[in-house]
């Protein structure tokens, strides 16, 4: 009551009245009416009923100042009224307007006085002290009960309170969460199945590798009549530009050389015959000079007439340029590789070729057929992977053996695993960096024949890759530096990561997950890889078919040029920029992207599902007392964990698998901004969905059975409150996992690169080694995570469970830690730099807390007595 002296005077008066009443028992006790008068019955007016007990003093008597007048006139009781309560010192009322009255309370009736008067405040203070004591003992108390002692810490930074009903993952009844995720999963899987089966039934992979001739629309090398003619050639490109007949193409057995005759259809050979005179034709056939840089002999005579018996149509076209096959199309060779060069526009010395030479015109027409993303992916990626199928199979067997060996070493001794993974990743990353960096930057050709790159750099995509290829050694060099930095700078944490992996390996061995998880994971992941490959190939094939049909329709076939139905008179409809085939080509391109996204989502869903199963078993092991862990672990069998995850949490995991790749790039950007802005740990944005929706939410789903949104923010806030523990433990274990992953992936890359040069292991000569080597590295990544995914999730679950354990409990006899003694000793000593709690620490802490609270009570009581004494002296 230190804030309101009038309250102290009122309480002192009330105490004096009671003392006088006790000293004179024969006299009736005095009571005041609402108007300040005394009631003969001795009882004050009550706001409940007219009982003979004083509940509240009259406000009007206080205002009139006749509290000490025992002979006040008794007035009749007035009807109860409610008035607006005005705080002391309020000058906004009509009575106080224009005046500066302070410390003058507004009239109070019994209701207001009982609810907000000094006695009510005293009672509230006593209740809040009791609530504070309960909160100190670990009992859950609402902030409203704490009153003035309520913690003003933000909600996301408040530690979890002790809940006597919480004893682990079995504390809550499980039910289905995020049912929308089940529908999303069904729609994605059904759509991918429909799109993939439709593409397989209507697609022809030959459209990815072969080309379509414009004269008949047949697929070179695959359809009847052209099965022996796999290459596409443009016979009139040297004399006709694009739009004027240069895009007319035919299938040929092999790409022609200079001064050779090529058998074509009669209509193709003679379609432009009416546009030429005999002199022009003869001049076009003889106006050539020999390339002296290649041959020093005089130019030969005209080529002999071709035999008509070798050509069913009897029509031949004379080639004046040397061609070479590039992605199943005949492209002119480079200028310095040509046998002859043409002289046009009066160029009389066989000098430099002008931009309008037949070679350049041929090159432009042929390049439009092959310089597309579909052609590059098909002929530079899929074709090279197909030719290295046996190399990839052998590499997969080697990587599975390597990963199984690393897993066995980890289950036996995590320290040895750490050493092998660090050393292997450093050596292999150095070898891969040498494959790309020695020849380009140091001029050392000791690895000639290992990294083959025979792609034609006249293609735009290949030209861009050649620009980047000298710097491909940089990622491998960064891996070497990252692993070395982890081994040197974090050498103090190597023991922490090793111990965590030992504990995780022990739990997985007890649950049998060290063998079960790789078996149930590698099968679905390989099936997803197969489905994504097959679907992508056939969808791209359908898109390529519509692409070729669009080229034929817009570029013009034989019939179109023969009828001359173009708008500009050249036989080419230049205004027809859009056709129905072009629209379907775009649709199937989008379907291919959607198919890849769905397959990536499904693979992520499988990984999260397996992680949730592992986390359920680890949570059951952690939240059990010593001596009961094996029993709890046996109760949480593999089948029970799988069934619970499928029935209750699969929808949440499906949504999480969708949001993780969506938020991946934004999370990198936000994390980068927060790191350089100093907003880390407790300063991180607490309600950012980009930062919260991560795979670590799987542990909260398995432990508490909550929805996805709550699980994501729970783990985000838990890591904000326990940033030191999470950062050190996670970095120590992640460093070991990173070293193992790079070791397996780089071993796959290096072995595939080396074996791709072995002739008996390849179907045909490999022209681009990066394609099969990258595919092998991706397969090695899948195998590694299939084997070590359980260990990573076990470590993550142990870290989160320990953080919750230390927040809910304090080591007292009633609130003992669930963590094993070895884990407590490890984290308290190695991570926090504190002494691990002993058996008597809880009793000492409890006794100290009890003494502190008792001293605080004595101080408050002494302060109240001193205040009462000062009031009595003033009166």
CORCORWO-V286821 format. One record per residue. N is the residue number from 0. RES is the residue in one small letter. SS is DSSP state (~ for helix, > for strand, _ for the rest). PHI is phi in whole degrees, -180 to 180 (* if undefined). Layout:
BEGIN
N	RES	SS	PHI
N	RES	SS	PHI
END
This chain:
BEGIN
0	x	_	*
1	x	_	-68
2	x	_	-80
3	x	_	-127
4	x	~	-61
5	x	~	-64
6	x	~	-69
7	x	~	-64
8	x	~	-64
9	x	~	-67
10	x	~	-66
11	x	~	-64
12	x	~	-63
13	x	~	-63
14	x	~	-66
15	x	~	-64
16	x	~	-63
17	x	~	-66
18	x	~	-65
19	x	~	-66
20	x	~	-66
21	x	~	-72
22	x	~	-71
23	x	_	-121
24	x	_	-68
25	x	_	-78
26	x	_	-89
27	x	_	-69
28	x	_	-70
29	x	_	-89
30	x	_	-134
31	x	>	-105
32	x	_	-83
33	x	_	-66
34	x	_	-93
35	x	_	99
36	x	_	-79
37	x	>	-94
38	x	_	-106
39	x	_	-61
40	x	_	-68
41	x	_	84
42	x	_	-101
43	x	_	-77
44	x	_	-70
45	x	_	-112
46	x	_	-81
47	x	_	-99
48	x	_	-156
49	x	_	-80
50	x	_	-90
51	x	_	-90
52	x	_	-135
53	x	_	-85
54	x	_	-104
55	x	_	-136
56	x	_	-74
57	x	_	-80
58	x	~	-73
59	x	~	-69
60	x	~	-68
61	x	~	-66
62	x	~	-69
63	x	~	-79
64	x	_	77
65	x	_	-104
66	x	_	-65
67	x	_	-92
68	x	_	-87
69	x	_	-77
70	x	_	-101
71	x	_	-62
72	x	_	-72
73	x	_	-81
74	x	_	-111
75	x	_	-67
76	x	_	-70
77	x	_	-89
78	x	_	-64
79	x	_	-66
80	x	_	-133
81	x	_	-118
82	x	_	-125
83	x	_	-66
84	x	_	-90
85	x	_	-110
86	x	_	-61
87	x	_	-61
88	x	_	82
89	x	_	-76
90	x	_	-108
91	x	_	-89
92	x	_	-75
93	x	_	-69
94	x	_	-72
95	x	_	-98
96	x	_	-66
97	x	_	87
98	x	_	-120
99	x	_	-116
100	x	_	-82
101	x	_	-120
102	x	_	58
103	x	_	-114
104	x	_	-74
105	x	_	-82
106	x	_	-59
107	x	_	-122
108	x	_	-102
109	x	~	-65
110	x	~	-63
111	x	~	-64
112	x	~	-67
113	x	~	-69
114	x	~	-85
115	x	~	-131
116	x	_	-81
117	x	~	-66
118	x	~	-68
119	x	~	-65
120	x	~	-67
121	x	~	-63
122	x	~	-66
123	x	~	-62
124	x	~	-64
125	x	~	-64
126	x	~	-66
127	x	~	-68
128	x	~	-66
129	x	~	-64
130	x	~	-63
131	x	~	-66
132	x	~	-65
133	x	~	-62
134	x	~	-63
135	x	~	-66
136	x	_	-85
137	x	_	98
138	x	_	-81
139	x	_	-70
140	x	_	-132
141	x	_	-72
142	x	~	-63
143	x	~	-65
144	x	~	-73
145	x	~	-73
146	x	~	61
147	x	~	-68
148	x	~	-91
149	x	_	-63
150	x	_	-78
151	x	_	-88
152	x	_	-67
153	x	_	-55
154	x	~	-59
155	x	~	-74
156	x	~	-103
157	x	_	-76
158	x	_	-72
159	x	_	-67
160	x	_	-93
161	x	_	-72
162	x	_	-119
163	x	_	-65
164	x	_	-86
165	x	_	-97
166	x	_	-141
167	x	_	121
168	x	~	-66
169	x	~	-91
170	x	~	-76
171	x	_	-120
172	x	_	-71
173	x	_	-89
174	x	_	-145
175	x	_	-71
176	x	_	-116
177	x	_	51
178	x	~	-62
179	x	~	-62
180	x	~	-62
181	x	~	-66
182	x	~	-69
183	x	~	-61
184	x	~	-63
185	x	~	-64
186	x	~	-64
187	x	~	-63
188	x	~	-66
189	x	~	-65
190	x	~	-64
191	x	~	-64
192	x	~	-66
193	x	~	-66
194	x	~	-64
195	x	~	-67
196	x	~	-67
197	x	~	-64
198	x	~	-68
199	x	~	-67
200	x	~	-74
201	x	~	-111
202	x	_	-92
203	x	_	-129
204	x	_	-57
205	x	~	-61
206	x	~	-68
207	x	~	-76
208	x	~	-99
209	x	_	-100
210	x	_	-123
211	x	>	-109
212	x	_	-80
213	x	_	-76
214	x	_	-73
215	x	_	-118
216	x	_	76
217	x	_	-86
218	x	>	-87
219	x	_	-62
220	x	_	85
221	x	_	-128
222	x	_	-104
223	x	_	-62
224	x	_	95
225	x	_	-131
226	x	_	-65
227	x	_	-96
228	x	_	-126
229	x	_	-83
230	x	>	-106
231	x	>	-108
232	x	>	-134
233	x	_	-105
234	x	_	-71
235	x	_	-105
236	x	_	-68
237	x	_	-74
238	x	_	-122
239	x	_	-126
240	x	_	-84
241	x	_	-69
242	x	_	98
243	x	_	-115
244	x	_	125
245	x	_	-68
246	x	_	-86
247	x	_	-65
248	x	_	-137
249	x	>	-139
250	x	>	-85
251	x	>	-131
252	x	_	-72
253	x	_	-149
254	x	_	-69
255	x	_	-74
256	x	_	-108
257	x	_	-66
258	x	_	60
259	x	>	-123
260	x	>	-102
261	x	>	-119
262	x	>	-78
263	x	>	-133
264	x	_	-67
265	x	~	-65
266	x	~	-67
267	x	~	-69
268	x	~	-71
269	x	~	-110
270	x	_	-67
271	x	_	-110
272	x	~	-67
273	x	~	-73
274	x	~	-85
275	x	_	-122
276	x	_	-95
277	x	~	-63
278	x	~	-68
279	x	~	-67
280	x	~	-66
281	x	~	-65
282	x	~	-66
283	x	~	-66
284	x	~	-86
285	x	~	-113
286	x	_	-81
287	x	>	-139
288	x	>	-129
289	x	>	-81
290	x	_	-81
291	x	_	-70
292	x	_	-71
293	x	_	-105
294	x	_	-133
295	x	_	-98
296	x	_	-86
297	x	_	-63
298	x	_	-62
299	x	_	-74
300	x	_	-77
301	x	_	-60
302	x	_	-67
303	x	_	-66
304	x	_	-67
305	x	_	-72
306	x	_	-74
307	x	~	-73
308	x	~	-70
309	x	~	-82
310	x	_	-122
311	x	_	-61
312	x	_	-81
313	x	_	75
314	x	>	-113
315	x	>	-125
316	x	>	-122
317	x	>	-90
318	x	>	-94
319	x	_	-108
320	x	_	-131
321	x	_	-83
322	x	>	-118
323	x	>	-139
324	x	>	-77
325	x	>	-137
326	x	_	54
327	x	_	67
328	x	>	-126
329	x	>	-90
330	x	>	-105
331	x	>	-62
332	x	_	-70
333	x	_	-63
334	x	~	-61
335	x	~	-78
336	x	~	-103
337	x	_	-77
338	x	_	-75
339	x	>	-133
340	x	>	-132
341	x	>	-88
342	x	_	-117
343	x	_	-132
344	x	_	57
345	x	_	77
346	x	_	-79
347	x	_	-97
348	x	_	-127
349	x	_	65
350	x	_	-79
351	x	_	-68
352	x	_	-79
353	x	_	-88
354	x	_	-62
355	x	_	-100
356	x	_	-68
357	x	~	-57
358	x	~	-63
359	x	~	-65
360	x	~	-69
361	x	~	-63
362	x	~	-64
363	x	~	-64
364	x	~	-67
365	x	~	-72
366	x	~	-68
367	x	~	-64
368	x	~	-82
369	x	~	-117
370	x	_	-88
371	x	_	-132
372	x	~	-60
373	x	~	-62
374	x	~	-66
375	x	~	-67
376	x	~	-62
377	x	~	-71
378	x	~	-91
379	x	~	-105
380	x	~	-115
381	x	~	-64
382	x	~	-65
383	x	~	-70
384	x	~	-66
385	x	~	-66
386	x	~	-71
387	x	_	-108
388	x	~	-62
389	x	~	-73
390	x	~	-63
391	x	~	-67
392	x	~	-65
393	x	~	-64
394	x	~	-63
395	x	~	-61
396	x	~	-64
397	x	~	-65
398	x	~	-70
399	x	~	-62
400	x	~	-64
401	x	~	-64
402	x	~	-66
403	x	~	-62
404	x	~	-66
405	x	~	-64
406	x	~	-65
407	x	~	-65
408	x	~	-64
409	x	~	-64
410	x	~	-68
411	x	~	-91
412	x	_	-154
413	x	~	-66
414	x	~	-66
415	x	~	-65
416	x	~	-60
417	x	~	-59
418	x	~	-66
419	x	~	-64
420	x	~	-66
421	x	~	-65
422	x	~	-65
423	x	~	-65
424	x	~	-67
425	x	~	-66
426	x	~	-65
427	x	~	-68
428	x	~	-65
429	x	~	-65
430	x	~	-64
431	x	~	-67
432	x	~	-64
433	x	~	-68
434	x	~	-61
435	x	~	-102
436	x	~	-102
437	x	~	-67
438	x	~	-73
439	x	~	-74
440	x	~	-108
441	x	~	-109
442	x	_	71
443	x	_	-96
444	x	_	-107
445	x	_	-74
446	x	_	-107
447	x	_	-66
448	x	_	94
449	x	_	-86
450	x	_	-96
451	x	_	-87
452	x	>	-145
453	x	_	-115
454	x	_	-73
455	x	_	-80
456	x	_	-78
457	x	_	-76
458	x	_	-77
459	x	~	-63
460	x	~	-65
461	x	~	-66
462	x	~	-63
463	x	~	-66
464	x	~	-67
465	x	~	-66
466	x	~	-69
467	x	~	-89
468	x	~	-57
469	x	_	-63
470	x	_	-105
471	x	_	-72
472	x	~	-75
473	x	~	-63
474	x	~	-58
475	x	~	-69
476	x	~	-66
477	x	~	-65
478	x	~	-63
479	x	~	-60
480	x	~	-66
481	x	~	-67
482	x	~	-68
483	x	~	-65
484	x	~	-62
485	x	~	-66
486	x	~	-74
487	x	~	-95
488	x	~	-72
489	x	_	-102
490	x	~	-66
491	x	~	-71
492	x	~	-94
493	x	~	-62
494	x	~	-65
495	x	~	-64
496	x	~	-63
497	x	~	-64
498	x	~	-66
499	x	~	-62
500	x	~	-67
501	x	~	-64
502	x	~	-63
503	x	~	-63
504	x	~	-63
505	x	~	-64
506	x	~	-65
507	x	~	-65
508	x	~	-67
509	x	~	-64
510	x	~	-82
511	x	_	79
512	x	~	-80
513	x	~	-66
514	x	~	-110
515	x	~	-69
516	x	~	-62
517	x	~	-60
518	x	~	-68
519	x	~	-82
520	x	~	-102
521	x	~	-67
522	x	~	-63
523	x	~	-60
524	x	~	-67
525	x	~	-67
526	x	~	-64
527	x	~	-65
528	x	~	-62
529	x	~	-65
530	x	~	-68
531	x	~	-67
532	x	~	-70
533	x	~	-64
534	x	~	-62
535	x	~	-66
536	x	~	-63
537	x	~	-73
538	x	~	-65
539	x	~	-65
540	x	~	-66
541	x	~	-64
542	x	~	-61
543	x	~	-66
544	x	~	-63
545	x	~	-67
546	x	~	-63
547	x	~	-68
548	x	~	-65
549	x	~	-66
550	x	~	-64
551	x	~	-66
552	x	~	-71
553	x	~	-82
554	x	~	-78
555	x	_	96
556	x	_	-95
557	x	~	-63
558	x	~	-64
559	x	~	-68
560	x	~	-74
561	x	~	-72
562	x	~	-82
563	x	_	62
564	x	_	-92
565	x	_	-82
566	x	_	-77
567	x	_	-103
568	x	_	82
569	x	_	-96
570	x	_	89
571	x	_	-132
572	x	_	-83
573	x	_	-69
574	x	_	-81
575	x	_	-86
576	x	_	-86
577	x	_	-133
578	x	_	-129
579	x	~	-64
580	x	~	-65
581	x	~	-64
582	x	~	-64
583	x	~	-68
584	x	~	-61
585	x	~	-66
586	x	~	-63
587	x	~	-75
588	x	~	-64
589	x	~	-63
590	x	~	-64
591	x	~	-66
592	x	~	-63
593	x	~	-64
594	x	~	-63
595	x	~	-65
596	x	~	-64
597	x	~	-65
598	x	~	-65
599	x	~	-64
600	x	~	-63
601	x	~	-66
602	x	~	-63
603	x	~	-65
604	x	~	-63
605	x	~	-61
606	x	~	-63
607	x	~	-66
608	x	~	-63
609	x	~	-66
610	x	~	-64
611	x	~	-67
612	x	~	-63
613	x	~	-64
614	x	~	-64
615	x	~	-62
616	x	~	-69
617	x	~	-67
618	x	~	-63
619	x	~	-63
620	x	~	-71
621	x	~	-69
622	x	_	-85
623	x	_	-138
624	x	_	-77
625	x	_	-59
626	x	_	95
627	x	_	-115
628	x	~	-67
629	x	~	-64
630	x	~	-66
631	x	~	-64
632	x	~	-70
633	x	~	-71
634	x	~	-67
635	x	_	-86
636	x	_	-72
637	x	~	-63
638	x	~	-65
639	x	~	-65
640	x	~	-65
641	x	~	-65
642	x	~	-65
643	x	~	-63
644	x	~	-65
645	x	~	-70
646	x	~	-82
647	x	~	-112
648	x	~	-120
649	x	~	-64
650	x	~	-64
651	x	~	-63
652	x	~	-69
653	x	~	-65
654	x	~	-67
655	x	~	-64
656	x	~	-65
657	x	~	-78
658	x	~	-77
659	x	~	-60
660	x	~	-69
661	x	~	-67
662	x	_	-91
663	x	~	-65
664	x	~	-65
665	x	~	-60
666	x	~	-67
667	x	~	-63
668	x	~	-68
669	x	~	-65
670	x	~	-62
671	x	~	-64
672	x	~	-66
673	x	~	-66
674	x	~	-65
675	x	~	-81
676	x	~	-90
677	x	_	80
678	x	_	-98
679	x	_	-119
680	x	~	55
681	x	~	-74
682	x	~	-90
683	x	_	-67
684	x	_	-61
685	x	_	-76
686	x	_	-121
687	x	_	-89
688	x	~	-66
689	x	~	-62
690	x	~	-84
691	x	~	-86
692	x	_	-81
693	x	_	-133
694	x	_	-68
695	x	_	-66
696	x	~	-68
697	x	~	-60
698	x	~	-64
699	x	~	-66
700	x	~	-65
701	x	~	-72
702	x	~	-82
703	x	~	-106
704	x	_	68
705	x	_	-90
706	x	_	-74
707	x	~	-65
708	x	~	-62
709	x	~	-67
710	x	~	-64
711	x	~	-64
712	x	~	-75
713	x	~	-62
714	x	~	-69
715	x	~	-66
716	x	~	-71
717	x	~	-62
718	x	~	-74
719	x	~	-67
720	x	~	-74
721	x	_	-120
722	x	~	-62
723	x	~	-66
724	x	~	-64
725	x	~	-64
726	x	~	-64
727	x	~	-70
728	x	~	-67
729	x	~	-67
730	x	~	-66
731	x	~	-66
732	x	~	-75
733	x	~	-65
734	x	~	-63
735	x	~	-68
736	x	~	-66
737	x	~	-64
738	x	~	-64
739	x	~	-66
740	x	~	-66
741	x	~	-63
742	x	~	-63
743	x	~	-70
744	x	~	-65
745	x	~	-71
746	x	~	-63
747	x	~	-65
748	x	~	-63
749	x	~	-68
750	x	~	-68
751	x	~	-66
752	x	~	-64
753	x	~	-71
754	x	~	-80
755	x	_	-68
756	x	_	-91
757	x	_	-83
758	x	~	-66
759	x	~	-76
760	x	~	-98
761	x	_	-115
762	x	_	-71
763	x	_	-146
764	x	_	-62
765	x	_	-81
766	x	_	-103
767	x	>	-145
768	x	~	-71
769	x	~	-61
770	x	~	-63
771	x	~	-67
772	x	~	-66
773	x	~	-66
774	x	~	-61
775	x	~	-66
776	x	~	-65
777	x	~	-65
778	x	~	-64
779	x	~	-64
780	x	~	-64
781	x	~	-63
782	x	~	-65
783	x	~	-63
784	x	~	-69
785	x	~	-65
786	x	~	-87
787	x	~	-110
788	x	~	-61
789	x	~	-64
790	x	~	-66
791	x	~	-65
792	x	~	-69
793	x	~	-63
794	x	~	-65
795	x	~	-62
796	x	~	-67
797	x	~	-63
798	x	~	-64
799	x	~	-66
800	x	~	-64
801	x	~	-65
802	x	~	-63
803	x	~	-67
804	x	~	-64
805	x	~	-72
806	x	~	-82
807	x	~	-80
808	x	_	-125
809	x	_	-131
810	x	_	89
811	x	>	-71
812	x	_	-56
813	x	_	-87
814	x	>	-136
815	x	_	-79
816	x	_	-71
817	x	_	-87
818	x	_	-64
819	x	_	-62
820	x	~	-61
821	x	~	-65
822	x	~	-71
823	x	~	-62
824	x	~	-63
825	x	~	-65
826	x	~	-76
827	x	~	-64
828	x	~	-86
829	x	~	-79
830	x	~	-94
831	x	_	-89
832	x	_	69
833	x	_	-114
834	x	_	-80
835	x	_	-64
836	x	_	-63
837	x	_	-98
838	x	_	-73
839	x	_	-101
840	x	~	-65
841	x	~	-66
842	x	~	-66
843	x	~	-64
844	x	~	-66
845	x	~	-65
846	x	~	-65
847	x	~	-65
848	x	~	-63
849	x	~	-63
850	x	~	-65
851	x	~	-63
852	x	~	-63
853	x	~	-65
854	x	~	-66
855	x	~	-64
856	x	~	-65
857	x	~	-63
858	x	~	-64
859	x	~	-67
860	x	~	-66
861	x	~	-65
862	x	~	-67
863	x	~	-64
864	x	~	-64
865	x	~	-65
866	x	~	-68
867	x	~	-63
868	x	~	-62
869	x	~	-65
870	x	~	-66
871	x	~	-63
872	x	~	-65
873	x	~	-64
874	x	_	-72
END
